[in-house]
């Protein structure tokens, strides 16, 4: 078996974000996998979360928030590059793992045992994992996904890599490699200083207008259409909107808390606002589901409340850091 980190799925210690009670147990596959990969490498992933401040309403969805690769390099010395897949994917993965590079690759949740109860053996769902160990001969894979570290083997190994299939219509997935140029965690004061520099840069990239204002207009237009759709469409809509900004602003609150623990002051108002947006989005998601299923009206003033919270939080941060 070729392995980068000596990890065991049964004894792996998750990052605190994935162990505490939260409004949104999972964020999105790319953010969650980086949280655990950075955690396993001995880094503090929360330091790289200024990205959680700059999301916008994109017209048909909220920004699909992600760790910024330039921030990951600046904070942790990890260089991320896209991998061109020109031969069997499994060969690329083995070669990169041998070189000590975690491989981030899009796989099908249908064959990922950790998704049991949601997608495993039930639905084809694209998701990103980070591969840490691979044994082709014994059909074994160790990977980060969602809230932790897991193993798969045997038939799942064959299926997830399509080893017994030869269909030219199936395109290769998007793949990245993480080149661990300097994997020695920096001291906390240096990490905080770098994170604050990234924070100030992110504040200069905030949406020019309050994104909740445009979201309210679109939501009002979408309501009648949604009432005619099935529950599956509601879940898709909710994931692209309420869950997207709700989970992101919960991370923003976590980031504010981390800064306060590391000596930054006067951030409680912003942290509280972000947390309230997260909590409100969670409740509003259930309200929207009931409205759609029963054909009733939705109180759009809730979005006005979130708009005010967003404005207050950003004003607080801009006054302090810009």
N, C-alpha and C positions, 0 to 999 in steps of 0.2 A: 504493500500500500504506500502511496505517495501522499505525504501530509505536510502542511505548512505549520499549523499550530497543533500541539498535542491536546486535543479536546475529546471529551466523551459526552454524548448527547444526554446521558442520564445524570451526569454531575455538573453540567455546564451552568454557570452562574449568570443569569440574565442581568442586563442593566436595570437600574432602579426604575426607569421609565416603564419598563415592561413587567414590573412586579407590583407596583402600587395601584390602588384603585383610581380609575380615570374615567372621564366622560367618554373618551374614545379609546377603546382598548388597543386598536391598531390605527395607524395613520394611513400610509400607503406603502406598497411593497418596497419601493426604492428607499424611502426614509427609514423604515423599520429595519431593513437588512443592513444599512449602513450604521444604524445605532448599535446593532449587535456585533458587526464586524469591527468597528472602532473599539467597542468595549472589550472584545476578546484580545485585541492588539495592545490593550493597556492605555487607551486614550479616553478622554472625556468627550463624548459626542455632543453634549449640550453646548460646548463652546462654539460649535460650528452652526448654531441655529439662528443667527441673525436673518437667514433666509426667510424665516417664518413671519417677518414683519412686512415684506414687500409684495405680498400676493394681491391680485387684482381680480375684478370680475371681467372675464374675457368675452362676454356677450352670450355665449351658450354654456359657460361653465366658469368656475373659479380656477385660478392658476393651479396647475398640478405641481404643488410645491416639492422641492427637492434640495438636498444638500448641494451646494455649489462646489464643483470640482476644484476651482481655484482656491476656495476657502480650505478645502481638505488638504491641499498641498501646502498652503501657507501655514496652517496650524499644525499639521502632523507630518509633513514631508512625504506624503503619499501622492504619487503621480498616477493619474487615471487616464488610460488610453483606450480607444476603441480597438477591438481586435477584428481583423478581416478574416472571415471564415472561408477558406479556399480548399479545405480538405475536411474529412469527417470531424464534426465538432468534438467528439470525444477525444480525438488525438490532440487537438489544440488544448483542451482542458488539461489533459495529462501533462503535456509539455510545460504549460505555464505553471501548474502546481509544482512540478519538479524544480522550476526556477524560483519557487518561493513567492508566487504571485497569486493571490486570491482571484478567482474568475467570477465576475458578475454576469449572469446569463439569464435570458428569459426562457422559462420552462413552463410546462403545462401542469397546473395544479391537480389535474385528474390523476397524476401519478406521484404526488407528493404526500406521503402519509400524514404529515403534520396538519394537513387541511381536512382531516377526517371529520365528517359531519357537515361540511360546507361544500367542498369540491371533490375531494378524493373519491375516485370511482363513481362520481356523480355528474361532474360538469367539466367541460374544457374551459379553463380560465388561465389566461396568460399572467405570469407573475415573475418577479426578479428574485433570484437566489444568489448567494455568494458561496462558491465552492471552495472548501478548505482541504478536503482529502478525497482521493479517488483510487480505487483498486479495480481495474478493468477485468482482470482475470477472475476475481471472486465477486464481481458485480456489486460493488459497494461504493456508496457516495456519502460524504459528510458535507452538510451545507447549512448556511445561515438562511433563515427565512422568517418573516413575520416577527414573532416575539422570542425567538430562541435559536438553538442549534440542534440539528436533527440528522438522522441517517436514513437512507433508503437502500434497498438491495434487490437482487434477483429479478423477478418479473418487472417490478417498478423501474429498475435500472434499464432494462431492455426497452421499455415503453417510453420513458422520459427522453431517451436519446434516439428513439425510433430505429433501433439496431436491426430489427427484422422487417423494416419497411424500405421501400425504394420508390418513393413518389416524387417525381421532379416538380410537381406543382406546390409542394410544401417548401416554403422559403426558410432559409436559415435564420435563427434568432439574432437579436442585437446582443453583442457581447462586449464587455469591458474587462480590462485587467488592471489590478491595483499593484503598482510597482512600489514596494516598500523600501524606498531609498534610505530612510533613516527612521527606524522604528523605535527609537528610544524616546519615550514620552518626555516632553519639555517640562520644566518646572512650572508650577501653577501660576506664578506671577507673570511669566512670559506668555503663557496661554491666555490669561485674562487680558493682557495688554493687546495681544494680536486680535483677540475676539472683539474688543472694543473698537479697534481700527476697522474691522469688517462691519461692525454695527453702524458706525458713522457713515461708511460707504453705502450701506443698505438704506439708511434714512434719506440719503440723497436720491434714491431711486424709487421712493414711494409713489403710488398712483397720484397723478395730479389732482384728481377729484375723488371724493369719498366713494369707494366702490359699492357700498351698500345702497347708494341712491340709484345707480343704474341697475343693480340687482333687483331692487323693489319693482322698478318699471317692468323688467323682463318677467319676473315672477307673476305679476298681475296679468300679463298677457298669456302666460303659460298655463294658468290655473284651469281655464275651461278645456284646453286641450288635454291636460293631465287627467281630468275627470272622465275622459272617454277612453283612457288607456288602462292596461292591466297593471297588476302589482309589480311585475317585473320591470316595466318601464318606470314606475315610481322609484324603485330601488336604484336604477341607473341614474335617474334625475337627481335623486337625493345624494348619491355618491359624488356626482359632479358638482354639486352646489353646497348644500348644508353640511354634509360630512367633510367636504374638502376644506372649507374655511373654518369649520368648527374644530377639526383635528389640528389644523395648522395653528390657530390662535391659542389652543391649549399648549402647544409646544412653545409658542411665544411667551406664555405665562411661565412655563418651566424655565425658559431662558432668563427671564427677569429674576426669578427666584435664585438661579445659579449665580447671576451677577451679584445679587445682594449678599449671598453667602460668601462671596469673594471680595467684599469690601465696597461695593457700589451702593450709594445711598439714593433715597428719594425715588425708588422704582416701584414701590408698593402700589401707588395709584395705577400705573400702567399695567402691572401684573394682574391687579384685580379686574381691570377693564377687559383684558384679554381672556381671563378665566370666565367672566360673565358672558362674553360672546360665545365661548365654547359651550357653556351650560345652556344658554338660550337656544343655540342651534340644535342641541340634542333634544330639547323639549319640543322645539318647533318642528322637528322632523316627524315626531309622533302626531302632532297636531295636523300637519299637512297630510299624513297618511289617512287620518280619520276624515278630513275634509274630502279627499279624493274618493274614498270608499263610500261615503254617505252623501256626496254631492252638495255639501254645505259651503258656506263662505269662510274665508280665512282672514283673520285679523292681521292686516299688513302693517299696523303700527309697531308690531314687534320688530320689524326690520328697521324702522326709524330709531328704535331704542338701540339696536346694535350699531347703527350708523353713528349715534352720539357717543357710544362707548369707544368705537374706533377713533373718532375724532379726538376725544379726550386723551386716549392713550398716546396717539401719535404726537399730539401737541406737547404732552409731558416729556416725551423722549426728545423731540426736536429742541425744546427749550434747554434741555440738559446737555445734549451732545453736539448740537450744531451752532 
